[in-house]
């Protein structure tokens, strides 16, 4: 009843427009905020293994700085050639090491972070590392999307690896 | 007031729409994979590793038992989820000759010791090395579980979180085998 009276006094089209605007605004804000923290599959912050391989093997073009933010025992067994070991992103020492590594870099440096310790939704390392770089103002950061693990989604597909530190 | 209600409704709807769009990546559960080394039907590579007390844990000492070799880490959520089930399996099948052995891929012993105490783990846990991981075909993602028969032969390899019903069935079959 109260609503009917209210609607009678106001233009329903105006209310509808305001509602739609609010909805759109909320959607944009929430989507961008959550995409940063959750790195949802398919989001623009991610790069697929096949695309990274193409980038790394391309004779020309911008080569990303590839940083491993996973556990060292996994990195030592196999990692992407040219990648650097930083430390686990879930660990405060790993994050401190990441801060040190990127401190002197321009904020538009193309950086790819990766881990691959466990299935994507369970990885404890890539999100904190990504959020740290985002917080530090880096604008060209991608995270390698590894659906299951580095063995299945990179090594088993025959993509290049090397071992050791 | 009405404006506040409208904004609140819009907020709830927006969250709902966003959440509907999220689909967690499918993970492989309990797949049986046979690739050398550490392949199914091969003899499990031997190792001597340090356990959490600094004592040697020699796989050969478990010959004659059915062994579940669990590569895991405290930071791995699916691994943590498996531990209570392994504790339960260890309790129920110990008397028949079943043994779980955990090999932690953590970078240091401290979190493993803390976890061990917190979860009241009832089976030995050793600290993994790159060498042992490679001898089992590489541990490039967790968890990975190997099931060994009483002769120390690898009978099953589970990459990703195991299906407990499947692994228990396999354990029962191996315990009954002569």
Interface residues (C-beta under 8 A of the other chain):
Chain A: X3 X6 X15 X18 X19 X22 X23 X25 X26 X27 X30 X31 X34 X38 X40 X41 X71 X72 X73 X74 X76 X77 X78 X88 X90 X91 X116 X117 X118 X119 X120 X121 X122 X124 X125 X147 X148 X149 X150 X151 X152 X154 X155
Chain B: X2 X3 X6 X7 X9 X10 X11 X13 X14 X15 X17 X18 X21 X22 X23 X24 X25 X26 X27 X28 X73 X75 X76 X77 X78 X79 X105 X106 X107 X128 X129 X130 X133 X134 X138 X139 X140 X141 X142 X143 X159 X160
